[in-house]
Amino acid sequence: MAINIKKCTREDLCTLQEISYETFNETFKHQNSHENMNAYLERAFNLKQLEKELGTISSEFFFVYFNNEIAGYLKVNTNDAQTEQLGNESIEIERIYIKNKFQKEGLGKYLLNKALEIAIERDKKNVWLGVWEKNENAIGFYKKMGFVQTGAHSFYMGDEEQIDLIMIKTLI
Ligand SMILES: CC(=O)SCCNC(=O)CCNC(=O)[C@H](O)C(C)(C)COP(=O)(O)OP(=O)(O)OC[C@H]1O[C@@H](n2cnc3c(N)ncnc32)[C@H](O)[C@@H]1OP(=O)(O)O
């Protein structure tokens, strides 16, 4: 089994759109209406939006490959690219998504460790993320990885207001 990671560039735009759609859809389609899913997918993952995010200096995307097949991706934000202004001592994991068929193989942990590595290299004090309160699988994973809940904020999935738990891991 071979795991590889690569940092994305603008050349990866179409692949990023494909994996973003696929993994978001797989993860949330059973708990959300078709209309709300479509509205979110269109808004969050249209090419113009993703191109803007790929070009944002304080945002970084990484693809992870399992035996040379793309298996998932990571998005981290620093400084003012963070979706909540937690300050320059924090780094945000905005997205970690592994395709269903590659889950539970250690790839989520691999990407999470990549984010921790970036945070440590840049002398950040903590890593944080927002996770939907009904996403029990991801919450279990983050707890296992040492994150604790410190707060919550709301976000919109289509026209439905949903609650994201804010979870933080403090680095020494
Ligand atoms: C900020 C956000 O992006 S929130 C959205 C998060 N993403 C999603 O919900 C998308 C769908 N889910 C996924 O992509 C994946 O399931 C992830 C990212 C949540 C986890 O990645 P996986 O590759 O499945 O987990 P991985 O195999 O790396 O597990 C690492 C460790 O966590 C443990 N673990 C994994 N899931 C869970 C869980 N639900 N509860 C408890 N422990 C767990 C594993 O047993 C493993 O433990 P070990 O190190 O002792 O062996």
Ligand as a Chemical Component Dictionary entry (heavy atoms), coordinates in Angstrom:
data_LIG
# 
_chem_comp.id                   LIG 
_chem_comp.type                 NON-POLYMER 
_chem_comp.pdbx_formal_charge   0 
_chem_comp.three_letter_code    LIG 
# 
loop_
_chem_comp_atom.comp_id 
_chem_comp_atom.atom_id 
_chem_comp_atom.alt_atom_id 
_chem_comp_atom.type_symbol 
_chem_comp_atom.charge 
_chem_comp_atom.model_Cartn_x 
_chem_comp_atom.model_Cartn_y 
_chem_comp_atom.model_Cartn_z 
_chem_comp_atom.pdbx_ordinal 
LIG C1  C1  C 0 -13.601 20.147 8.813  1  
LIG C2  C2  C 0 -14.298 19.116 7.976  2  
LIG O1  O1  O 0 -13.899 18.854 6.863  3  
LIG S1  S1  S 0 -15.651 18.332 8.641  4  
LIG C3  C3  C 0 -16.027 17.039 7.440  5  
LIG C4  C4  C 0 -15.144 15.851 7.632  6  
LIG N1  N1  N 0 -15.240 14.963 6.482  7  
LIG C5  C5  C 0 -16.249 14.111 6.286  8  
LIG O2  O2  O 0 -17.173 13.958 7.073  9  
LIG C6  C6  C 0 -16.188 13.348 4.981  10 
LIG C7  C7  C 0 -16.447 11.866 5.141  11 
LIG N2  N2  N 0 -15.539 11.217 6.083  12 
LIG C8  C8  C 0 -14.208 11.156 5.853  13 
LIG O3  O3  O 0 -13.667 11.730 4.904  14 
LIG C9  C9  C 0 -13.379 10.322 6.811  15 
LIG O4  O4  O 0 -14.197 9.330  7.374  16 
LIG C10 C10 C 0 -12.700 11.119 7.952  17 
LIG C11 C11 C 0 -11.837 12.248 7.373  18 
LIG C12 C12 C 0 -13.737 11.720 8.907  19 
LIG C13 C13 C 0 -11.802 10.146 8.734  20 
LIG O5  O5  O 0 -10.856 9.612  7.844  21 
LIG P1  P1  P 0 -10.569 8.034  7.758  22 
LIG O6  O6  O 0 -9.551  7.854  6.699  23 
LIG O7  O7  O 0 -11.848 7.308  7.599  24 
LIG O8  O8  O 0 -9.985  7.725  9.215  25 
LIG P2  P2  P 0 -8.603  7.014  9.561  26 
LIG O9  O9  O 0 -8.612  5.657  8.979  27 
LIG O10 O10 O 0 -7.474  7.903  9.169  28 
LIG O11 O11 O 0 -8.697  6.923  11.141 29 
LIG C14 C14 C 0 -7.666  7.405  11.985 30 
LIG C15 C15 C 0 -7.934  6.949  13.387 31 
LIG O12 O12 O 0 -9.191  7.479  13.819 32 
LIG C16 C16 C 0 -10.058 6.420  14.201 33 
LIG N3  N3  N 0 -11.396 6.749  13.755 34 
LIG C17 C17 C 0 -11.819 6.946  12.477 35 
LIG N4  N4  N 0 -13.124 7.245  12.473 36 
LIG C18 C18 C 0 -13.520 7.227  13.769 37 
LIG C19 C19 C 0 -14.769 7.458  14.412 38 
LIG N5  N5  N 0 -15.861 7.736  13.728 39 
LIG N6  N6  N 0 -14.816 7.378  15.772 40 
LIG C20 C20 C 0 -13.706 7.083  16.492 41 
LIG N7  N7  N 0 -12.484 6.852  15.936 42 
LIG C21 C21 C 0 -12.410 6.927  14.592 43 
LIG C22 C22 C 0 -9.533  5.197  13.498 44 
LIG O13 O13 O 0 -9.895  4.014  14.169 45 
LIG C23 C23 C 0 -8.044  5.435  13.529 46 
LIG O14 O14 O 0 -7.536  5.093  14.805 47 
LIG P3  P3  P 0 -6.019  4.529  15.004 48 
LIG O15 O15 O 0 -5.107  5.674  14.659 49 
LIG O16 O16 O 0 -5.978  4.133  16.430 50 
LIG O17 O17 O 0 -5.886  3.383  14.038 51 
# 
loop_
_chem_comp_bond.comp_id 
_chem_comp_bond.atom_id_1 
_chem_comp_bond.atom_id_2 
_chem_comp_bond.value_order 
_chem_comp_bond.pdbx_ordinal 
LIG C1  C2  SING 1  
LIG C2  O1  DOUB 2  
LIG C2  S1  SING 3  
LIG S1  C3  SING 4  
LIG C3  C4  SING 5  
LIG C4  N1  SING 6  
LIG N1  C5  SING 7  
LIG C5  O2  DOUB 8  
LIG C5  C6  SING 9  
LIG C6  C7  SING 10 
LIG C7  N2  SING 11 
LIG N2  C8  SING 12 
LIG C8  O3  DOUB 13 
LIG C8  C9  SING 14 
LIG C9  O4  SING 15 
LIG C9  C10 SING 16 
LIG C10 C11 SING 17 
LIG C10 C12 SING 18 
LIG C10 C13 SING 19 
LIG C13 O5  SING 20 
LIG O5  P1  SING 21 
LIG P1  O6  DOUB 22 
LIG P1  O7  SING 23 
LIG P1  O8  SING 24 
LIG O8  P2  SING 25 
LIG P2  O9  DOUB 26 
LIG P2  O10 SING 27 
LIG P2  O11 SING 28 
LIG O11 C14 SING 29 
LIG C14 C15 SING 30 
LIG C15 O12 SING 31 
LIG C15 C23 SING 32 
LIG O12 C16 SING 33 
LIG C16 N3  SING 34 
LIG C16 C22 SING 35 
LIG N3  C17 SING 36 
LIG N3  C21 SING 37 
LIG C17 N4  DOUB 38 
LIG N4  C18 SING 39 
LIG C18 C19 SING 40 
LIG C18 C21 DOUB 41 
LIG C19 N5  SING 42 
LIG C19 N6  DOUB 43 
LIG N6  C20 SING 44 
LIG C20 N7  DOUB 45 
LIG N7  C21 SING 46 
LIG C22 O13 SING 47 
LIG C22 C23 SING 48 
LIG C23 O14 SING 49 
LIG O14 P3  SING 50 
LIG P3  O15 DOUB 51 
LIG P3  O16 SING 52 
LIG P3  O17 SING 53 
# 
